[in-house]
């Protein structure tokens, strides 16, 4: 501890001995009695020791506090301007650390929720396929629908894991939105046929964006439109130069839920009713679209349908 103290205050002691040497030099050059110099030296050394002892005790206490503190309020003994500046830095670091820890806990909870929901979702198509096998009544179309659901659930889980790690780079390029949408609709063909849902696409839209992540966001929206559409429903997709609008004639969203649908883990009344929602799809969609410099807004009326609009972020 003494070595640390000397290292901390060595500039003061170097200055003291330098001044002492200069005083000796002055006494020597002007031929003053060296007895006076020796007396003054002992007095100044005594003053230095009187300063050193309490300073060392204070320094020792400060080091012990910094080494052993658990709570920030234990640092209240730090009072000098420089110590208060360090205390402020420590508080900021601890605050950031606490925030990061909370984020990690939240991500872990979301991951656990996602896995539980994923397992629950996978049970349904597996049960259907197992029943078909047991009864020897395999329906080719229904089998493809169940396999598609399993593939979709797995893809959603993998996408969420990538999304949580923030490890995926965005590659911006010119993308024809109509082509992306047609690919998505094609993959949902069997589901749409089974529910007798018609989807119309009109207009053209070209965006400079990341193809993969825009496709993910659009698929989440179209998946919700199909999922919550009634049998024989209609989904209309209109493309313009500055917007993408997706409208359905499904069950709609309650007014009390509309302002919270982008919240992390929020499923809403209809999500609970149908037991199909993980509460992460729209949350991830909004985050992805924000990263793509796009904005999403939703209007809805219960039993009438939902309208989703994607536009460029206003600068």
C-alpha positions as CSV (number, residue, x, y, z in Angstrom):
1,X,0.0,0.0,0.0
2,X,2.9,2.4,0.8
3,X,4.4,1.7,-2.6
4,X,1.1,2.6,-4.2
5,X,0.9,5.8,-2.1
6,X,4.4,6.9,-3.1
7,X,3.5,6.2,-6.8
8,X,0.3,8.2,-6.5
9,X,2.0,11.3,-4.8
10,X,5.6,11.0,-6.1
11,X,5.3,14.3,-8.0
12,X,4.7,16.1,-4.7
13,X,7.8,14.5,-3.1
14,X,9.9,15.1,-6.1
15,X,8.9,18.8,-6.1
16,X,9.6,19.0,-2.3
17,X,13.2,17.7,-2.7
18,X,13.7,19.8,-5.7
19,X,12.7,23.0,-3.8
20,X,14.9,21.8,-0.9
21,X,17.9,21.5,-3.2
22,X,17.2,24.9,-4.7
23,X,17.1,26.4,-1.2
24,X,20.4,24.8,-0.4
25,X,21.9,26.2,-3.6
26,X,20.7,29.7,-2.7
27,X,22.2,29.4,0.8
28,X,25.5,28.1,-0.6
29,X,25.8,30.8,-3.4
30,X,25.0,33.8,-1.2
31,X,27.1,32.3,1.7
32,X,24.3,32.2,4.2
33,X,24.8,30.1,7.4
34,X,23.9,26.5,6.6
35,X,22.6,26.1,10.1
36,X,19.6,28.2,9.1
37,X,19.1,25.9,6.1
38,X,19.2,22.8,8.2
39,X,16.7,24.2,10.7
40,X,14.3,25.2,7.9
41,X,14.8,21.8,6.3
42,X,13.8,20.0,9.5
43,X,10.7,22.3,9.9
44,X,9.6,21.7,6.3
45,X,10.2,17.9,6.7
46,X,8.0,17.9,9.8
47,X,5.3,19.8,7.9
48,X,5.6,17.2,5.1
49,X,5.2,14.3,7.5
50,X,2.2,16.0,9.1
51,X,0.7,16.2,5.6
52,X,1.8,12.6,4.6
53,X,0.3,10.7,7.5
54,X,-3.3,11.7,7.1
55,X,-3.0,11.7,3.3
56,X,-1.7,8.1,3.5
57,X,-4.6,7.0,5.8
58,X,-7.1,8.7,3.5
59,X,-5.4,7.1,0.4
60,X,-5.5,3.7,2.1
61,X,-9.2,4.1,3.0
62,X,-10.0,5.1,-0.6
63,X,-8.2,2.1,-2.1
64,X,-10.0,-0.3,0.2
65,X,-13.3,1.2,-0.6
66,X,-12.7,1.0,-4.4
67,X,-11.5,-2.6,-4.0
68,X,-14.2,-3.9,-1.8
69,X,-17.3,-1.8,-2.6
70,X,-20.6,-3.6,-3.6
71,X,-23.1,-0.7,-3.7
72,X,-22.4,2.7,-5.1
73,X,-23.5,4.4,-1.9
74,X,-20.5,2.9,-0.2
75,X,-18.4,5.4,-2.3
76,X,-19.9,8.4,-0.6
77,X,-16.6,9.0,1.3
78,X,-15.0,10.1,-2.0
79,X,-15.3,13.9,-1.9
80,X,-12.5,15.6,-3.8
81,X,-13.3,16.9,-7.3
82,X,-11.2,14.3,-9.0
83,X,-12.7,11.5,-6.8
84,X,-16.2,12.8,-7.6
85,X,-15.4,12.7,-11.3
86,X,-14.2,9.1,-10.9
87,X,-17.4,8.3,-8.9
88,X,-19.5,9.7,-11.8
89,X,-17.6,7.4,-14.2
90,X,-18.1,4.4,-12.0
91,X,-21.8,5.1,-11.7
92,X,-22.2,5.4,-15.5
93,X,-20.3,2.1,-16.0
94,X,-22.4,0.3,-13.4
95,X,-25.6,1.8,-14.9
96,X,-24.6,0.6,-18.4
97,X,-23.6,-2.8,-16.9
98,X,-26.9,-3.1,-15.1
99,X,-28.8,-2.2,-18.3
100,X,-26.8,-4.7,-20.3
101,X,-27.5,-7.4,-17.7
102,X,-31.2,-6.6,-17.8
103,X,-31.1,-6.8,-21.6
104,X,-29.4,-10.2,-21.4
105,X,-32.0,-11.4,-18.9
106,X,-34.8,-10.1,-21.1
107,X,-33.3,-11.9,-24.2
108,X,-33.0,-15.1,-22.2
109,X,-36.6,-14.8,-21.1
110,X,-37.7,-14.1,-24.7
111,X,-35.6,-17.1,-26.0
112,X,-37.2,-19.4,-23.4
113,X,-40.7,-18.0,-24.4
114,X,-39.9,-18.5,-28.0
115,X,-38.7,-22.1,-27.6
116,X,-41.7,-23.0,-25.4
117,X,-44.0,-21.5,-28.1
118,X,-42.0,-23.2,-30.8
119,X,-42.3,-26.6,-29.1
120,X,-46.0,-26.1,-28.7
121,X,-46.4,-25.1,-32.3
122,X,-44.4,-28.0,-33.6
123,X,-46.6,-30.5,-31.6
124,X,-49.7,-29.7,-33.7
125,X,-48.3,-30.6,-37.2
126,X,-46.4,-33.5,-35.7
127,X,-49.6,-34.8,-34.1
128,X,-51.5,-34.4,-37.4
129,X,-48.9,-36.3,-39.4
130,X,-48.7,-39.0,-36.7
131,X,-52.5,-39.4,-36.8
132,X,-52.4,-39.7,-40.6
133,X,-49.8,-42.4,-40.3
134,X,-51.6,-44.3,-37.6
135,X,-55.0,-44.2,-39.5
136,X,-53.3,-44.8,-42.9
137,X,-55.4,-41.9,-44.2
138,X,-52.6,-39.7,-45.5
139,X,-53.8,-36.6,-47.3
140,X,-51.1,-35.3,-49.6
141,X,-52.2,-31.6,-49.5
142,X,-52.7,-31.6,-45.7
143,X,-49.4,-33.3,-45.3
144,X,-47.6,-30.6,-47.3
145,X,-49.4,-27.9,-45.2
146,X,-48.2,-29.5,-42.0
147,X,-44.7,-29.8,-43.3
148,X,-44.7,-26.2,-44.4
149,X,-45.9,-25.1,-40.9
150,X,-43.0,-27.0,-39.3
151,X,-40.5,-25.5,-41.8
152,X,-41.9,-22.1,-41.1
153,X,-41.7,-22.4,-37.3
154,X,-38.1,-23.7,-37.6
155,X,-37.2,-20.8,-39.8
156,X,-38.8,-18.3,-37.4
157,X,-36.8,-19.7,-34.5
158,X,-33.5,-19.5,-36.4
159,X,-34.3,-16.0,-37.6
160,X,-35.0,-14.9,-34.0
161,X,-31.7,-16.4,-32.8
162,X,-29.9,-14.4,-35.6
163,X,-31.9,-11.3,-34.7
164,X,-31.0,-11.7,-30.9
165,X,-27.3,-11.9,-31.6
166,X,-27.2,-8.8,-33.8
167,X,-24.6,-10.6,-35.9
168,X,-26.2,-10.3,-39.3
169,X,-25.0,-7.6,-41.6
170,X,-27.4,-5.7,-43.8
171,X,-26.6,-5.7,-47.5
172,X,-28.4,-3.0,-49.4
173,X,-29.3,-3.4,-53.0
174,X,-32.1,-2.5,-55.4
175,X,-35.0,-4.9,-54.8
176,X,-38.2,-5.4,-56.7
177,X,-40.7,-5.8,-53.9
178,X,-43.3,-7.5,-56.1
179,X,-40.9,-10.3,-56.8
180,X,-40.3,-10.9,-53.1
181,X,-44.0,-10.9,-52.3
182,X,-44.8,-13.4,-55.1
183,X,-42.1,-15.7,-53.8
184,X,-43.7,-15.5,-50.3
185,X,-47.2,-16.1,-51.6
186,X,-46.0,-19.1,-53.6
187,X,-44.6,-20.7,-50.5
188,X,-48.0,-20.2,-48.8
189,X,-50.0,-21.7,-51.7
190,X,-51.2,-24.8,-50.0
191,X,-52.3,-22.9,-46.9
192,X,-54.2,-20.4,-48.9
193,X,-55.9,-23.2,-50.9
194,X,-56.9,-25.0,-47.7
195,X,-58.5,-21.9,-46.4
196,X,-59.8,-20.7,-49.8
197,X,-58.0,-17.4,-49.3
198,X,-57.3,-15.2,-52.4
199,X,-54.4,-12.9,-52.6
200,X,-54.1,-10.1,-55.1
201,X,-51.0,-8.0,-55.9
202,X,-51.0,-4.8,-57.8
203,X,-48.5,-2.0,-58.7
204,X,-44.8,-1.9,-58.6
205,X,-42.3,-0.8,-55.9
206,X,-38.5,-0.7,-56.0
207,X,-36.5,-0.2,-52.9
208,X,-32.8,0.0,-52.0
209,X,-32.9,-2.4,-49.1
210,X,-31.6,-5.8,-47.7
211,X,-33.4,-8.5,-49.7
212,X,-33.3,-11.2,-47.0
213,X,-34.5,-9.0,-44.0
214,X,-37.2,-7.2,-46.0
215,X,-38.5,-10.6,-47.1
216,X,-38.6,-11.7,-43.5
217,X,-40.6,-8.6,-42.5
218,X,-43.0,-9.0,-45.3
219,X,-43.4,-12.7,-44.6
220,X,-44.3,-12.0,-41.0
221,X,-47.0,-9.6,-42.1
222,X,-48.4,-11.8,-44.8
223,X,-48.3,-14.8,-42.5
224,X,-50.4,-12.9,-39.9
225,X,-52.8,-11.9,-42.6
226,X,-53.3,-15.5,-43.7
227,X,-53.3,-16.9,-40.2
228,X,-56.0,-14.6,-38.9
229,X,-58.1,-14.6,-42.1
230,X,-61.4,-16.4,-42.1
231,X,-62.2,-19.2,-44.6
232,X,-62.8,-17.6,-48.0
233,X,-61.1,-14.4,-47.0
234,X,-59.3,-11.9,-49.3
235,X,-55.9,-10.3,-48.9
236,X,-55.0,-7.3,-51.1
237,X,-51.4,-6.1,-51.5
238,X,-50.9,-2.7,-53.2
239,X,-47.5,-1.5,-54.2
240,X,-46.6,2.2,-54.8
241,X,-43.4,4.1,-55.3
242,X,-43.3,5.2,-51.7
243,X,-45.4,2.5,-49.8
244,X,-46.5,-1.1,-49.5
245,X,-50.0,-1.7,-48.2
246,X,-51.3,-5.1,-47.1
247,X,-55.0,-5.4,-46.3
248,X,-57.0,-8.5,-45.1
249,X,-60.6,-9.3,-44.2
250,X,-59.6,-11.2,-41.1
251,X,-60.7,-11.1,-37.4
252,X,-59.0,-7.7,-36.8
253,X,-57.3,-6.3,-33.7
254,X,-58.9,-4.8,-30.6
255,X,-58.5,-1.0,-30.2
256,X,-57.0,-1.6,-26.7
257,X,-54.3,-3.8,-28.3
258,X,-53.4,-1.7,-31.4
259,X,-50.9,0.6,-29.6
260,X,-49.0,-2.4,-28.1
261,X,-48.8,-4.9,-31.0
262,X,-45.1,-3.9,-31.6
263,X,-44.2,-4.5,-28.0
264,X,-41.8,-7.3,-27.2
265,X,-43.7,-10.5,-26.3
266,X,-47.2,-8.9,-26.6
267,X,-49.8,-11.2,-28.2
268,X,-53.1,-9.4,-27.6
269,X,-56.5,-10.8,-27.2
270,X,-56.7,-12.5,-30.6
271,X,-53.3,-14.0,-30.1
272,X,-54.4,-15.6,-26.9
273,X,-57.7,-16.7,-28.4
274,X,-56.1,-18.5,-31.4
275,X,-53.0,-19.6,-29.4
276,X,-50.8,-19.1,-32.5
277,X,-48.9,-16.0,-31.5
278,X,-45.4,-15.9,-29.9
279,X,-45.6,-12.1,-29.5
280,X,-42.2,-11.7,-31.3
281,X,-43.1,-11.6,-35.0
282,X,-44.3,-7.9,-35.2
283,X,-41.7,-6.8,-32.6
284,X,-38.9,-8.2,-34.8
285,X,-40.6,-6.9,-37.9
286,X,-40.7,-3.3,-36.6
287,X,-37.0,-3.5,-35.5
288,X,-35.9,-4.9,-38.9
289,X,-37.9,-2.3,-40.8
290,X,-36.4,0.5,-38.7
291,X,-32.9,-0.8,-39.6
292,X,-33.9,-0.8,-43.2
293,X,-35.0,2.9,-42.8
294,X,-38.7,1.9,-43.3
295,X,-41.7,2.6,-41.1
296,X,-44.7,0.4,-40.4
297,X,-48.2,1.5,-39.2
298,X,-51.3,-0.6,-38.6
299,X,-55.0,0.2,-38.5
300,X,-57.6,-2.4,-37.8
301,X,-61.3,-3.0,-37.0
302,X,-62.5,-6.1,-35.2
303,X,-64.3,-8.6,-37.6
304,X,-63.6,-6.3,-40.5
305,X,-59.9,-6.7,-41.1
306,X,-56.4,-5.1,-40.8
307,X,-54.4,-2.8,-42.9
308,X,-50.6,-2.6,-42.7
309,X,-48.7,0.2,-44.4
310,X,-44.9,0.3,-44.9
311,X,-43.4,3.6,-45.9
312,X,-39.9,5.1,-46.1
313,X,-38.8,6.8,-42.9
314,X,-39.2,10.6,-43.1
315,X,-35.9,12.5,-42.6
